[in-house]
Amino acid sequence: MKKSTWLPLLLLIYLAIMCYIGRAEFYAGNYLFYFGIIGATLLCIILLHIFLKRGGTIGRRRRQS
């Protein structure tokens, strides 16, 4: 399994656990804070996946030439 796949997947599992732990904020009515943090973290995970995938492709091209 490639690093560009397992690292974001591991971070998604971590995010799910943190969402469960932070559900008190949701129940307290801090919806913007709760979903804002989740959205920002998902954006970071998606960007990490894209950059790791791109870096692996560039590295493979350099090794071939």
N, C-alpha and C positions, 0 to 999 in steps of 0.2 A: 504494500500500500504506500502511495506517495505521501511525502511530507505535506504537500499542498492539500491533501484530503484529511489525513488523520489529525493534524493540529487544529484546524477549524472545527472538526467534529468534536474533539476533546473540549474545546472552548465552548461549544454549544451545550454540551452536557453540563459544564461548569455554570453556564448562564441559566440553565433550567433549575439547577440546585439553588442558585442565588435568587431566582424569581420566587421559589418556594419559601426561602428564608425571609425574603423581603415582602411577603404578602401582607404583613401588618401595615405597611405604608399604603397599600391598595385599600385595605379595609378602613383605614383612617381617613380615606377620601382624597389622598394625594395622588390622583390619577395621572396628572401630567408628569409629575416626578417619576412615578413608577414606570409608566410606559415610555417616557423620555429616555430613561436610563437603559431600558431594554432596547429601544430603537437605536440609540447611539452605539451600544455594544454590538448589536447585529450588523450595523454598518461597518464597524471596525473588523468584525470577523469576515464579512464578505470581501472587504478590501484586502485583508490579509490573504485570503484564499486566492484572489486574483493576482496579487503581487508574487506570491509563492509559485503559482502556476506559471506565470510569465517568466520568473527567474529560472525555473527549471527548464523551460523551453530554450531560453537564451544560453544557459550553460550547456545544454545538450548540443546546440548548434556549434558552440565554440569547440567542444571536444571532437566533433566530427570533422571540422576543417583544420 
